Amino acid sequence: MKLFYFAEDRKFPIQLTSFKFTVHGKFDTFIEPIGVTNAILDKPGIIYALSYCNIHDLWENSIEIKIH
């Protein structure tokens, strides 16, 4: 999974972080795919989470960030 931040006044997003969950189901080992990161953002924008699954294809979610 990769997280990107797209500030509203920028031309391109920047990658904040990535998480790799690789062992789910191997050798009867299961994980809860949760990743945590901190970022200091000084401009409003959108954070996008993208993940590719070889069975389900591309997964995407986003949240708008408002700065007051």
Distance bins in CASP14 RR format, pairs under 12 A and 6 or more apart:
PFRMAT RR
TARGET T0000
AUTHOR 0000-0000-0000
RMODE 2
METHOD distances of the structure
MODEL  1
1 15 0 0 0 0 0 1 0 0 0 0 0
1 16 0 0 0 0 0 1 0 0 0 0 0
1 17 0 0 0 0 1 0 0 0 0 0 0
1 18 1 0 0 1 0 0 0 0 0 0 0
1 19 1 0 1 0 0 0 0 0 0 0 0
1 20 0 0 0 0 1 0 0 0 0 0 0
1 21 1 0 0 1 0 0 0 0 0 0 0
1 22 0 0 0 0 0 1 0 0 0 0 0
1 33 1 0 0 1 0 0 0 0 0 0 0
1 34 0 0 0 0 0 1 0 0 0 0 0
1 35 1 0 0 1 0 0 0 0 0 0 0
1 36 0 0 0 0 0 1 0 0 0 0 0
1 37 0 0 0 0 0 1 0 0 0 0 0
1 48 0 0 0 0 0 1 0 0 0 0 0
1 49 1 0 0 1 0 0 0 0 0 0 0
1 50 1 0 0 1 0 0 0 0 0 0 0
1 51 1 0 1 0 0 0 0 0 0 0 0
1 52 0 0 0 0 1 0 0 0 0 0 0
1 53 0 0 0 0 0 1 0 0 0 0 0
1 58 0 0 0 0 0 1 0 0 0 0 0
1 59 0 0 0 0 1 0 0 0 0 0 0
1 60 0 0 0 0 0 1 0 0 0 0 0
1 61 0 0 0 0 1 0 0 0 0 0 0
2 13 0 0 0 0 0 1 0 0 0 0 0
2 14 0 0 0 0 0 1 0 0 0 0 0
2 15 1 0 0 1 0 0 0 0 0 0 0
2 16 0 0 0 0 1 0 0 0 0 0 0
2 17 1 0 0 1 0 0 0 0 0 0 0
2 18 1 0 1 0 0 0 0 0 0 0 0
2 19 1 0 0 1 0 0 0 0 0 0 0
2 20 0 0 0 0 1 0 0 0 0 0 0
2 35 0 0 0 0 0 1 0 0 0 0 0
2 37 0 0 0 0 0 1 0 0 0 0 0
2 47 0 0 0 0 0 1 0 0 0 0 0
2 48 0 0 0 0 1 0 0 0 0 0 0
2 49 1 0 0 1 0 0 0 0 0 0 0
2 50 1 0 1 0 0 0 0 0 0 0 0
2 51 1 0 0 1 0 0 0 0 0 0 0
2 52 0 0 0 0 1 0 0 0 0 0 0
2 58 0 0 0 0 0 1 0 0 0 0 0
2 59 0 0 0 0 0 1 0 0 0 0 0
2 60 0 0 0 0 0 1 0 0 0 0 0
2 61 0 0 0 0 0 1 0 0 0 0 0
3 13 0 0 0 0 1 0 0 0 0 0 0
3 14 0 0 0 0 1 0 0 0 0 0 0
3 15 1 0 0 1 0 0 0 0 0 0 0
3 16 1 0 1 0 0 0 0 0 0 0 0
3 17 1 0 1 0 0 0 0 0 0 0 0
3 18 1 0 0 1 0 0 0 0 0 0 0
3 19 0 0 0 0 1 0 0 0 0 0 0
3 35 0 0 0 0 1 0 0 0 0 0 0
3 36 0 0 0 0 0 1 0 0 0 0 0
3 37 1 0 0 1 0 0 0 0 0 0 0
3 38 0 0 0 0 0 1 0 0 0 0 0
3 39 0 0 0 0 1 0 0 0 0 0 0
3 41 0 0 0 0 0 1 0 0 0 0 0
3 46 0 0 0 0 0 1 0 0 0 0 0
3 47 1 0 0 1 0 0 0 0 0 0 0
3 48 1 0 0 1 0 0 0 0 0 0 0
3 49 1 0 1 0 0 0 0 0 0 0 0
3 50 0 0 0 0 1 0 0 0 0 0 0
3 51 0 0 0 0 1 0 0 0 0 0 0
3 60 0 0 0 0 0 1 0 0 0 0 0
3 61 0 0 0 0 0 1 0 0 0 0 0
3 62 0 0 0 0 0 1 0 0 0 0 0
3 63 0 0 0 0 0 1 0 0 0 0 0
3 65 0 0 0 0 0 1 0 0 0 0 0
4 10 0 0 0 0 0 1 0 0 0 0 0
4 12 0 0 0 0 1 0 0 0 0 0 0
4 13 1 0 1 0 0 0 0 0 0 0 0
4 14 1 0 0 1 0 0 0 0 0 0 0
4 15 1 0 1 0 0 0 0 0 0 0 0
4 16 1 0 0 1 0 0 0 0 0 0 0
4 17 0 0 0 0 1 0 0 0 0 0 0
4 18 0 0 0 0 1 0 0 0 0 0 0
4 37 0 0 0 0 0 1 0 0 0 0 0
4 39 0 0 0 0 0 1 0 0 0 0 0
4 45 0 0 0 0 0 1 0 0 0 0 0
4 46 0 0 0 0 1 0 0 0 0 0 0
4 47 1 0 0 1 0 0 0 0 0 0 0
4 48 1 0 1 0 0 0 0 0 0 0 0
4 49 0 0 0 0 1 0 0 0 0 0 0
4 50 1 0 0 1 0 0 0 0 0 0 0
4 51 0 0 0 0 0 1 0 0 0 0 0
4 60 0 0 0 0 0 1 0 0 0 0 0
4 61 0 0 0 0 0 1 0 0 0 0 0
4 62 0 0 0 0 1 0 0 0 0 0 0
4 63 0 0 0 0 0 1 0 0 0 0 0
4 65 0 0 0 0 0 1 0 0 0 0 0
5 12 0 0 0 0 0 1 0 0 0 0 0
5 13 1 0 0 1 0 0 0 0 0 0 0
5 14 1 0 1 0 0 0 0 0 0 0 0
5 15 0 0 0 0 1 0 0 0 0 0 0
5 16 1 0 1 0 0 0 0 0 0 0 0
5 17 0 0 0 0 1 0 0 0 0 0 0
5 37 0 0 0 0 0 1 0 0 0 0 0
5 39 1 0 0 1 0 0 0 0 0 0 0
5 40 0 0 0 0 0 1 0 0 0 0 0
5 41 1 0 0 1 0 0 0 0 0 0 0
5 42 0 0 0 0 0 1 0 0 0 0 0
5 43 0 0 0 0 1 0 0 0 0 0 0
5 44 0 0 0 0 0 1 0 0 0 0 0
5 45 1 0 0 1 0 0 0 0 0 0 0
5 46 1 0 0 1 0 0 0 0 0 0 0
5 47 1 0 1 0 0 0 0 0 0 0 0
5 48 1 0 0 1 0 0 0 0 0 0 0
5 49 0 0 0 0 0 1 0 0 0 0 0
5 62 0 0 0 0 0 1 0 0 0 0 0
5 63 0 0 0 0 0 1 0 0 0 0 0
5 64 0 0 0 0 0 1 0 0 0 0 0
5 65 1 0 0 1 0 0 0 0 0 0 0
6 12 1 0 0 1 0 0 0 0 0 0 0
6 13 1 1 0 0 0 0 0 0 0 0 0
6 14 1 0 0 1 0 0 0 0 0 0 0
6 15 0 0 0 0 0 1 0 0 0 0 0
6 16 0 0 0 0 0 1 0 0 0 0 0
6 41 0 0 0 0 0 1 0 0 0 0 0
6 43 0 0 0 0 0 1 0 0 0 0 0
6 44 0 0 0 0 0 1 0 0 0 0 0
6 45 1 0 1 0 0 0 0 0 0 0 0
6 46 1 0 1 0 0 0 0 0 0 0 0
6 47 1 0 0 1 0 0 0 0 0 0 0
6 48 1 0 0 1 0 0 0 0 0 0 0
6 50 0 0 0 0 0 1 0 0 0 0 0
6 62 0 0 0 0 1 0 0 0 0 0 0
6 63 0 0 0 0 0 1 0 0 0 0 0
6 64 0 0 0 0 0 1 0 0 0 0 0
6 65 0 0 0 0 1 0 0 0 0 0 0
7 13 0 0 0 0 1 0 0 0 0 0 0
7 14 0 0 0 0 1 0 0 0 0 0 0
7 16 0 0 0 0 0 1 0 0 0 0 0
7 39 0 0 0 0 0 1 0 0 0 0 0
7 41 1 0 0 1 0 0 0 0 0 0 0
7 42 0 0 0 0 1 0 0 0 0 0 0
7 43 1 0 1 0 0 0 0 0 0 0 0
7 44 1 0 0 1 0 0 0 0 0 0 0
7 45 1 0 1 0 0 0 0 0 0 0 0
7 46 0 0 0 0 1 0 0 0 0 0 0
7 47 0 0 0 0 0 1 0 0 0 0 0
7 64 0 0 0 0 0 1 0 0 0 0 0
7 65 0 0 0 0 1 0 0 0 0 0 0
7 67 0 0 0 0 1 0 0 0 0 0 0
8 41 0 0 0 0 0 1 0 0 0 0 0
8 42 0 0 0 0 0 1 0 0 0 0 0
8 43 1 0 0 1 0 0 0 0 0 0 0
8 44 1 0 1 0 0 0 0 0 0 0 0
8 45 1 0 1 0 0 0 0 0 0 0 0
8 46 1 0 0 1 0 0 0 0 0 0 0
8 64 0 0 0 0 1 0 0 0 0 0 0
8 65 0 0 0 0 1 0 0 0 0 0 0
8 66 0 0 0 0 0 1 0 0 0 0 0
8 67 0 0 0 0 1 0 0 0 0 0 0
9 42 0 0 0 0 0 1 0 0 0 0 0
9 43 1 0 0 1 0 0 0 0 0 0 0
9 44 0 0 0 0 1 0 0 0 0 0 0
9 45 0 0 0 0 1 0 0 0 0 0 0
9 67 0 0 0 0 0 1 0 0 0 0 0
10 41 0 0 0 0 0 1 0 0 0 0 0
10 42 0 0 0 0 0 1 0 0 0 0 0
10 43 1 0 0 1 0 0 0 0 0 0 0
10 44 0 0 0 0 0 1 0 0 0 0 0
10 45 0 0 0 0 1 0 0 0 0 0 0
10 46 0 0 0 0 0 1 0 0 0 0 0
13 45 0 0 0 0 1 0 0 0 0 0 0
13 46 0 0 0 0 1 0 0 0 0 0 0
13 47 0 0 0 0 1 0 0 0 0 0 0
13 48 1 0 0 1 0 0 0 0 0 0 0
13 49 0 0 0 0 0 1 0 0 0 0 0
13 50 0 0 0 0 0 1 0 0 0 0 0
13 62 0 0 0 0 0 1 0 0 0 0 0
14 39 0 0 0 0 1 0 0 0 0 0 0
14 41 0 0 0 0 0 1 0 0 0 0 0
14 43 0 0 0 0 0 1 0 0 0 0 0
14 45 0 0 0 0 0 1 0 0 0 0 0
14 46 0 0 0 0 0 1 0 0 0 0 0
14 47 0 0 0 0 0 1 0 0 0 0 0
14 48 0 0 0 0 0 1 0 0 0 0 0
15 37 0 0 0 0 0 1 0 0 0 0 0
15 39 0 0 0 0 0 1 0 0 0 0 0
15 47 0 0 0 0 0 1 0 0 0 0 0
15 48 0 0 0 0 1 0 0 0 0 0 0
15 49 0 0 0 0 0 1 0 0 0 0 0
15 50 0 0 0 0 1 0 0 0 0 0 0
16 35 0 0 0 0 0 1 0 0 0 0 0
16 36 0 0 0 0 0 1 0 0 0 0 0
16 37 1 0 0 1 0 0 0 0 0 0 0
16 38 0 0 0 0 1 0 0 0 0 0 0
16 39 1 0 1 0 0 0 0 0 0 0 0
16 40 0 0 0 0 0 1 0 0 0 0 0
16 41 0 0 0 0 1 0 0 0 0 0 0
16 46 0 0 0 0 0 1 0 0 0 0 0
16 47 1 0 0 1 0 0 0 0 0 0 0
16 48 0 0 0 0 1 0 0 0 0 0 0
16 49 0 0 0 0 1 0 0 0 0 0 0
16 50 0 0 0 0 0 1 0 0 0 0 0
16 65 0 0 0 0 0 1 0 0 0 0 0
17 35 0 0 0 0 1 0 0 0 0 0 0
17 36 0 0 0 0 1 0 0 0 0 0 0
17 37 1 0 1 0 0 0 0 0 0 0 0
17 38 0 0 0 0 1 0 0 0 0 0 0
17 39 0 0 0 0 1 0 0 0 0 0 0
17 47 0 0 0 0 0 1 0 0 0 0 0
17 49 0 0 0 0 0 1 0 0 0 0 0
17 50 0 0 0 0 0 1 0 0 0 0 0
18 35 0 0 0 0 0 1 0 0 0 0 0
18 37 0 0 0 0 1 0 0 0 0 0 0
18 49 0 0 0 0 0 1 0 0 0 0 0
18 50 0 0 0 0 1 0 0 0 0 0 0
18 51 0 0 0 0 1 0 0 0 0 0 0
18 52 0 0 0 0 0 1 0 0 0 0 0
19 31 0 0 0 0 0 1 0 0 0 0 0
19 33 1 0 0 1 0 0 0 0 0 0 0
19 34 0 0 0 0 1 0 0 0 0 0 0
19 35 1 0 1 0 0 0 0 0 0 0 0
19 36 0 0 0 0 1 0 0 0 0 0 0
19 37 0 0 0 0 1 0 0 0 0 0 0
19 49 0 0 0 0 1 0 0 0 0 0 0
19 50 0 0 0 0 0 1 0 0 0 0 0
19 51 0 0 0 0 1 0 0 0 0 0 0
20 31 0 0 0 0 0 1 0 0 0 0 0
20 33 0 0 0 0 1 0 0 0 0 0 0
20 35 0 0 0 0 0 1 0 0 0 0 0
20 51 0 0 0 0 0 1 0 0 0 0 0
20 52 0 0 0 0 0 1 0 0 0 0 0
21 29 0 0 0 0 0 1 0 0 0 0 0
21 30 0 0 0 0 0 1 0 0 0 0 0
21 31 1 0 1 0 0 0 0 0 0 0 0
21 32 0 0 0 0 1 0 0 0 0 0 0
21 33 1 0 1 0 0 0 0 0 0 0 0
21 34 0 0 0 0 1 0 0 0 0 0 0
21 35 0 0 0 0 1 0 0 0 0 0 0
21 51 0 0 0 0 1 0 0 0 0 0 0
21 52 0 0 0 0 0 1 0 0 0 0 0
21 53 0 0 0 0 0 1 0 0 0 0 0
22 29 0 0 0 0 0 1 0 0 0 0 0
22 31 0 0 0 0 1 0 0 0 0 0 0
22 33 0 0 0 0 0 1 0 0 0 0 0
23 29 1 0 1 0 0 0 0 0 0 0 0
23 30 0 0 0 0 1 0 0 0 0 0 0
23 31 1 0 1 0 0 0 0 0 0 0 0
23 32 0 0 0 0 0 1 0 0 0 0 0
23 33 0 0 0 0 0 1 0 0 0 0 0
24 30 1 0 1 0 0 0 0 0 0 0 0
24 31 1 0 1 0 0 0 0 0 0 0 0
24 32 0 0 0 0 1 0 0 0 0 0 0
24 33 1 0 0 1 0 0 0 0 0 0 0
24 53 0 0 0 0 0 1 0 0 0 0 0
24 55 0 0 0 0 0 1 0 0 0 0 0
25 31 0 0 0 0 1 0 0 0 0 0 0
25 33 0 0 0 0 0 1 0 0 0 0 0
33 49 0 0 0 0 0 1 0 0 0 0 0
33 51 0 0 0 0 1 0 0 0 0 0 0
33 53 0 0 0 0 0 1 0 0 0 0 0
33 59 0 0 0 0 0 1 0 0 0 0 0
35 49 0 0 0 0 1 0 0 0 0 0 0
35 51 0 0 0 0 0 1 0 0 0 0 0
37 47 0 0 0 0 0 1 0 0 0 0 0
37 49 0 0 0 0 0 1 0 0 0 0 0
39 45 0 0 0 0 0 1 0 0 0 0 0
39 47 0 0 0 0 1 0 0 0 0 0 0
39 65 0 0 0 0 1 0 0 0 0 0 0
40 65 0 0 0 0 0 1 0 0 0 0 0
40 67 0 0 0 0 0 1 0 0 0 0 0
41 47 0 0 0 0 1 0 0 0 0 0 0
41 63 0 0 0 0 0 1 0 0 0 0 0
41 64 0 0 0 0 0 1 0 0 0 0 0
41 65 1 0 1 0 0 0 0 0 0 0 0
41 66 0 0 0 0 0 1 0 0 0 0 0
41 67 1 0 0 1 0 0 0 0 0 0 0
42 65 0 0 0 0 0 1 0 0 0 0 0
42 67 1 0 0 1 0 0 0 0 0 0 0
42 68 0 0 0 0 0 1 0 0 0 0 0
43 65 0 0 0 0 1 0 0 0 0 0 0
43 66 0 0 0 0 0 1 0 0 0 0 0
43 67 1 0 0 1 0 0 0 0 0 0 0
43 68 0 0 0 0 0 1 0 0 0 0 0
44 63 0 0 0 0 0 1 0 0 0 0 0
44 64 1 0 0 1 0 0 0 0 0 0 0
44 65 1 0 1 0 0 0 0 0 0 0 0
44 66 1 0 1 0 0 0 0 0 0 0 0
44 67 1 0 1 0 0 0 0 0 0 0 0
44 68 0 0 0 0 1 0 0 0 0 0 0
45 62 0 0 0 0 1 0 0 0 0 0 0
45 63 0 0 0 0 1 0 0 0 0 0 0
45 64 1 0 0 1 0 0 0 0 0 0 0
45 65 1 0 1 0 0 0 0 0 0 0 0
45 66 0 0 0 0 1 0 0 0 0 0 0
45 67 0 0 0 0 1 0 0 0 0 0 0
46 60 0 0 0 0 0 1 0 0 0 0 0
46 61 0 0 0 0 0 1 0 0 0 0 0
46 62 1 0 1 0 0 0 0 0 0 0 0
46 63 1 0 0 1 0 0 0 0 0 0 0
46 64 1 0 1 0 0 0 0 0 0 0 0
46 65 1 0 0 1 0 0 0 0 0 0 0
46 66 0 0 0 0 0 1 0 0 0 0 0
47 60 0 0 0 0 0 1 0 0 0 0 0
47 61 0 0 0 0 1 0 0 0 0 0 0
47 62 1 0 0 1 0 0 0 0 0 0 0
47 63 1 0 1 0 0 0 0 0 0 0 0
47 64 0 0 0 0 1 0 0 0 0 0 0
47 65 1 0 0 1 0 0 0 0 0 0 0
47 66 0 0 0 0 0 1 0 0 0 0 0
48 58 0 0 0 0 0 1 0 0 0 0 0
48 59 0 0 0 0 0 1 0 0 0 0 0
48 60 1 0 0 1 0 0 0 0 0 0 0
48 61 1 0 0 1 0 0 0 0 0 0 0
48 62 1 0 1 0 0 0 0 0 0 0 0
48 63 0 0 0 0 1 0 0 0 0 0 0
48 64 0 0 0 0 0 1 0 0 0 0 0
48 65 0 0 0 0 0 1 0 0 0 0 0
49 58 0 0 0 0 0 1 0 0 0 0 0
49 59 0 0 0 0 1 0 0 0 0 0 0
49 60 1 0 0 1 0 0 0 0 0 0 0
49 61 1 0 1 0 0 0 0 0 0 0 0
49 62 1 0 0 1 0 0 0 0 0 0 0
49 63 0 0 0 0 1 0 0 0 0 0 0
50 57 0 0 0 0 0 1 0 0 0 0 0
50 58 1 0 0 1 0 0 0 0 0 0 0
50 59 1 0 0 1 0 0 0 0 0 0 0
50 60 1 0 1 0 0 0 0 0 0 0 0
50 61 0 0 0 0 1 0 0 0 0 0 0
50 62 0 0 0 0 1 0 0 0 0 0 0
51 57 0 0 0 0 0 1 0 0 0 0 0
51 58 1 0 0 1 0 0 0 0 0 0 0
51 59 1 0 1 0 0 0 0 0 0 0 0
51 60 1 0 0 1 0 0 0 0 0 0 0
51 61 0 0 0 0 1 0 0 0 0 0 0
52 58 1 0 1 0 0 0 0 0 0 0 0
52 59 1 0 0 1 0 0 0 0 0 0 0
52 60 0 0 0 0 0 1 0 0 0 0 0
53 59 1 0 0 1 0 0 0 0 0 0 0
53 60 0 0 0 0 0 1 0 0 0 0 0
END
